[in-house]
């Protein structure tokens, strides 16, 4: 097993205030078994895990990662998540989706499932698990209407944490061949002197770009 740790640090608060808040991101990239053959015209399926009771991996995050990869390497064919789930219903719903690569054998025992997967010709199935949550907030703001008009005054701040993990399954080998962990922590601000001015930290977008870049590097090496 080889281990490559890629630490991507994004400088905090080095942008003009109106562009965004502060974001720090870290990515760990682990490759267990790097295949040597290209995958040619085969496809890549990217799905979000939604088994937890307290959160779900956001569909827009999965779409963001897929779009990030497809925009930078048009030779990589990404299967749309919802089109895949609808076509494979109910085999990739949260209660029936495979939790381990070996579970794919169980699915292939069903002829309709095997036929649909054969038509899609997937080489990699990538599961992304995680979410972006607000962790804390501080400050206060008051708004009112007076003879001179309406306005607000105050200052607020809050933090968002994004934590995602991508598990890369090689469909043909029925084995996990890589894993990527990405975290992004951001501080957003809302100053208000008459008008509130949101200064939003692009936490989820930064995590999307971080995972997307690492997946793109992995996939591009094997096309």
Buried (B, 14 or more C-beta within 10 A) or exposed (E): EEEEEBEBEBEBEEBEEEEBBBBBBBBBBBBBEEBEEEBEEBBBBBBBBBEEEEEBBBBEBBBBBBEBBBEEBEEBBBBBBEEBBEBBEEBBEEEEBBEEBEEBEEBBEEEEBEEBBEEBBBBBBBBBBBBBEEEEEEEEEEEEEEEEEEBBBBBBBBBBBBBBBBBBBBBBEBBBBBBBBBBBBBBBBBBBEEEBEEBBBBBBBBBBBBBBBBBBEBBEEBB
